[in-house]
């Protein structure tokens, strides 16, 4: 089984520019997604979260 050579392996793919951009578009997050990550006292589960929001 290891001695069999597979000749159908594709090593290069050529895309038209618009096809390439359309494929890359699927990898990018949608603009409606919230990309902001909060940490420290602004995190929802933080003990100081209520104090910070109350003073704002």
PyMOL CGO cylinders between C-alpha atoms (Angstrom):
from pymol import cmd
from pymol.cgo import CYLINDER

trace = [
    CYLINDER, 0.00, 0.00, 0.00, 2.85, 2.44, 0.72, 0.3, 1, 1, 1, 1, 1, 1,
    CYLINDER, 2.85, 2.44, 0.72, 4.47, 1.85, -2.67, 0.3, 1, 1, 1, 1, 1, 1,
    CYLINDER, 4.47, 1.85, -2.67, 1.48, 3.24, -4.63, 0.3, 1, 1, 1, 1, 1, 1,
    CYLINDER, 1.48, 3.24, -4.63, 2.09, 6.68, -6.14, 0.3, 1, 1, 1, 1, 1, 1,
    CYLINDER, 2.09, 6.68, -6.14, -0.88, 9.00, -6.33, 0.3, 1, 1, 1, 1, 1, 1,
    CYLINDER, -0.88, 9.00, -6.33, -0.67, 11.20, -9.41, 0.3, 1, 1, 1, 1, 1, 1,
    CYLINDER, -0.67, 11.20, -9.41, -3.81, 13.25, -8.72, 0.3, 1, 1, 1, 1, 1, 1,
    CYLINDER, -3.81, 13.25, -8.72, -2.27, 15.48, -6.04, 0.3, 1, 1, 1, 1, 1, 1,
    CYLINDER, -2.27, 15.48, -6.04, -2.87, 19.19, -6.75, 0.3, 1, 1, 1, 1, 1, 1,
    CYLINDER, -2.87, 19.19, -6.75, 0.06, 21.37, -5.68, 0.3, 1, 1, 1, 1, 1, 1,
    CYLINDER, 0.06, 21.37, -5.68, -0.96, 24.72, -7.19, 0.3, 1, 1, 1, 1, 1, 1,
    CYLINDER, -0.96, 24.72, -7.19, -4.27, 26.46, -7.68, 0.3, 1, 1, 1, 1, 1, 1,
    CYLINDER, -4.27, 26.46, -7.68, -4.67, 29.59, -9.78, 0.3, 1, 1, 1, 1, 1, 1,
    CYLINDER, -4.67, 29.59, -9.78, -7.48, 32.00, -8.89, 0.3, 1, 1, 1, 1, 1, 1,
    CYLINDER, -7.48, 32.00, -8.89, -8.80, 35.06, -10.63, 0.3, 1, 1, 1, 1, 1, 1,
    CYLINDER, -8.80, 35.06, -10.63, -8.45, 38.11, -8.32, 0.3, 1, 1, 1, 1, 1, 1,
    CYLINDER, -8.45, 38.11, -8.32, -12.18, 38.41, -7.63, 0.3, 1, 1, 1, 1, 1, 1,
    CYLINDER, -12.18, 38.41, -7.63, -12.51, 34.69, -6.91, 0.3, 1, 1, 1, 1, 1, 1,
    CYLINDER, -12.51, 34.69, -6.91, -9.61, 34.93, -4.45, 0.3, 1, 1, 1, 1, 1, 1,
    CYLINDER, -9.61, 34.93, -4.45, -11.17, 37.91, -2.65, 0.3, 1, 1, 1, 1, 1, 1,
    CYLINDER, -11.17, 37.91, -2.65, -14.54, 36.13, -2.50, 0.3, 1, 1, 1, 1, 1, 1,
    CYLINDER, -14.54, 36.13, -2.50, -12.85, 33.14, -0.87, 0.3, 1, 1, 1, 1, 1, 1,
    CYLINDER, -12.85, 33.14, -0.87, -11.04, 35.34, 1.65, 0.3, 1, 1, 1, 1, 1, 1,
    CYLINDER, -11.04, 35.34, 1.65, -14.29, 37.11, 2.49, 0.3, 1, 1, 1, 1, 1, 1,
    CYLINDER, -14.29, 37.11, 2.49, -15.61, 33.91, 4.04, 0.3, 1, 1, 1, 1, 1, 1,
    CYLINDER, -15.61, 33.91, 4.04, -12.70, 33.84, 6.50, 0.3, 1, 1, 1, 1, 1, 1,
    CYLINDER, -12.70, 33.84, 6.50, -13.19, 37.38, 7.83, 0.3, 1, 1, 1, 1, 1, 1,
    CYLINDER, -13.19, 37.38, 7.83, -15.66, 37.98, 10.69, 0.3, 1, 1, 1, 1, 1, 1,
    CYLINDER, -15.66, 37.98, 10.69, -18.90, 39.77, 9.88, 0.3, 1, 1, 1, 1, 1, 1,
    CYLINDER, -18.90, 39.77, 9.88, -18.93, 43.50, 10.76, 0.3, 1, 1, 1, 1, 1, 1,
    CYLINDER, -18.93, 43.50, 10.76, -21.95, 43.01, 13.02, 0.3, 1, 1, 1, 1, 1, 1,
    CYLINDER, -21.95, 43.01, 13.02, -19.95, 40.78, 15.39, 0.3, 1, 1, 1, 1, 1, 1,
    CYLINDER, -19.95, 40.78, 15.39, -18.71, 42.41, 18.59, 0.3, 1, 1, 1, 1, 1, 1,
    CYLINDER, -18.71, 42.41, 18.59, -14.93, 42.22, 18.34, 0.3, 1, 1, 1, 1, 1, 1,
    CYLINDER, -14.93, 42.22, 18.34, -14.23, 44.11, 21.56, 0.3, 1, 1, 1, 1, 1, 1,
    CYLINDER, -14.23, 44.11, 21.56, -13.04, 41.98, 24.44, 0.3, 1, 1, 1, 1, 1, 1,
    CYLINDER, -13.04, 41.98, 24.44, -13.24, 43.47, 27.90, 0.3, 1, 1, 1, 1, 1, 1,
    CYLINDER, -13.24, 43.47, 27.90, -10.86, 42.62, 30.73, 0.3, 1, 1, 1, 1, 1, 1,
    CYLINDER, -10.86, 42.62, 30.73, -9.99, 43.74, 34.23, 0.3, 1, 1, 1, 1, 1, 1,
    CYLINDER, -9.99, 43.74, 34.23, -12.72, 45.87, 35.84, 0.3, 1, 1, 1, 1, 1, 1,
    CYLINDER, -12.72, 45.87, 35.84, -14.72, 46.25, 32.61, 0.3, 1, 1, 1, 1, 1, 1,
    CYLINDER, -14.72, 46.25, 32.61, -15.34, 42.51, 32.30, 0.3, 1, 1, 1, 1, 1, 1,
    CYLINDER, -15.34, 42.51, 32.30, -18.95, 41.47, 33.02, 0.3, 1, 1, 1, 1, 1, 1,
    CYLINDER, -18.95, 41.47, 33.02, -17.95, 39.03, 35.79, 0.3, 1, 1, 1, 1, 1, 1,
    CYLINDER, -17.95, 39.03, 35.79, -15.56, 41.42, 37.57, 0.3, 1, 1, 1, 1, 1, 1,
    CYLINDER, -15.56, 41.42, 37.57, -16.21, 42.39, 41.20, 0.3, 1, 1, 1, 1, 1, 1,
    CYLINDER, -16.21, 42.39, 41.20, -15.58, 46.08, 40.43, 0.3, 1, 1, 1, 1, 1, 1,
    CYLINDER, -15.58, 46.08, 40.43, -17.80, 46.07, 37.32, 0.3, 1, 1, 1, 1, 1, 1,
    CYLINDER, -17.80, 46.07, 37.32, -20.81, 47.55, 39.12, 0.3, 1, 1, 1, 1, 1, 1,
    CYLINDER, -20.81, 47.55, 39.12, -18.69, 50.24, 40.80, 0.3, 1, 1, 1, 1, 1, 1,
    CYLINDER, -18.69, 50.24, 40.80, -17.20, 51.38, 37.51, 0.3, 1, 1, 1, 1, 1, 1,
    CYLINDER, -17.20, 51.38, 37.51, -20.55, 51.56, 35.74, 0.3, 1, 1, 1, 1, 1, 1,
    CYLINDER, -20.55, 51.56, 35.74, -22.21, 53.32, 38.66, 0.3, 1, 1, 1, 1, 1, 1,
    CYLINDER, -22.21, 53.32, 38.66, -19.64, 56.17, 38.62, 0.3, 1, 1, 1, 1, 1, 1,
    CYLINDER, -19.64, 56.17, 38.62, -19.90, 56.74, 34.86, 0.3, 1, 1, 1, 1, 1, 1,
]
cmd.load_cgo(trace, "trace")
